[in-house]
Amino acid sequence: MEIRTIFIMATYNCNLNCSYCYEPVKIRRTINVERLKKQLANEFAKEEFDGFTLTFHGGEPFLAFAEIREICEWAWETYPDLELRCKVATNGTVLTDRIREWLTANRHRFSVGLSLDGKEATHNRNRCGSFKLIDMPFFQSLGTVTVKMTVSPEAAAEMFDNFLFLEELGFAASPTPAQEVEWSRDALDTYRRQIKLLADWQLANPERELLTVFRTKLDKFSDRSGESRWNCGAGYYEIAYDIDGNRRLCHAFVSNFASHEDDEKVAKILQESSAEKELAACSDCRLKRACAPCIGLNYVRRGSIDVVQPSFCALVKIGMEATAYLYARAMSDPRSYCWMRELSPVRLGIISQGIKHVFEL
């Protein structure tokens, strides 16, 4: 089933200034609703996709709640037969009674992703002391909230404890190492030990869906995988619209640090690429087939899609090592794990090749 994710920059405005934020723009502007509706109508008319996911981000998206509500309700009413889901990524600190009421009424078709880094001390370290501003009971009441738990280098040693804290609150936590920041060798070693604890927890909880950090596609190391080198899906499976309604390759290209001409240049590079080509910076890396450097952040931050942030590569390798360890342990009894049961014997064999490839590095 082909689903296109459409990222929508609801506003550049934000009430926080988190230490690892990759959106450098903080201005009080919101989405051009009428222009976006026209653009979305064109997107929905494309027959190559079976459905769409609208993901609102920012800034803090709920500072543009009126615009988000109008867009969603227009889409639901105008396209009642379309496979359409709506989502938001929020810091959870600007809820009003009106927002709470609307989220509760639409919980079956509008999903909330909450940015929450764990216990109060950890969260406040990088997120402007905002822990007490989050209405935890309300988010717990929705029952469908996922939590993006960003792990900074300073909080690496607390990752597993913070994960367990969020799980105990009833949230589906997704630990993710902070990108575009420098990780020291000591911090990387600590992260390696902590992600091993996560892998052991995953094995001890066989009915828990696979954590995002372990969703590296080990089968992509096989020549039989048949998948393209361009793993991020920018410009096809993922597109984005900025607050003026301009179409971009992905959400990393919506800030005013990337012009429309930049998008056209990168789009041309992607179109000319094939499964046999890769970023020049990755040409000698044995992990390249299952890795997805963010070409948007590479371009916006460093002026080229081919210049990768140094810590990114180290974090990817640690993640792949942990994923290979997890699958190798699970292979002894694959039907015991919910995330392994639907895999065919052929698929399991291909994944076994990927495990061997990673362990041989």
Sequence and secondary structure as in RCSB ss.txt:
>XXXX:A:sequence
MEIRTIFIMATYNCNLNCSYCYEPVKIRRTINVERLKKQLANEFAKEEFDGFTLTFHGGEPFLAFAEIREICEWA
WETYPDLELRCKVATNGTVLTDRIREWLTANRHRFSVGLSLDGKEATHNRNRCGSFKLIDMPFFQSLGTVTVKMT
VSPEAAAEMFDNFLFLEELGFAASPTPAQEVEWSRDALDTYRRQIKLLADWQLANPERELLTVFRTKLDKFSDRS
GESRWNCGAGYYEIAYDIDGNRRLCHAFVSNFASHEDDEKVAKILQESSAEKELAACSDCRLKRACAPCIGLNYV
RRGSIDVVQPSFCALVKIGMEATAYLYARAMSDPRSYCWMRELSPVRLGIISQGIKHVFEL
>XXXX:A:secstr
  EEEEEEE BS  S   TT       S B  HHHHHHHHHHHHT TT SEEEEEEESS GGGGHHHHHHHHHHH
HHH TTSEEEEEEEE S    HHHHHHHHHTTTTEEEEEE  SSHHHHHHHTTT GGGS HHHHHHHS  EEEEE
E GGGGGGHHHHHHHHHHTT EEEEEE SSS   HHHHHHHHHHHHHHHHHHHH TTS   GGG   GGGGSTTS
   S  S BTTTEEEE TT  EESSGGG STTS HHHHHHHHHHHHH  TT   GGGTT TTGGG    HHHHHH
HHSSTT   HHHHHHHHHHHHHHHHHHHHHTTSGGGSTTTTT  HHHHHHHHHHHHHHHT 
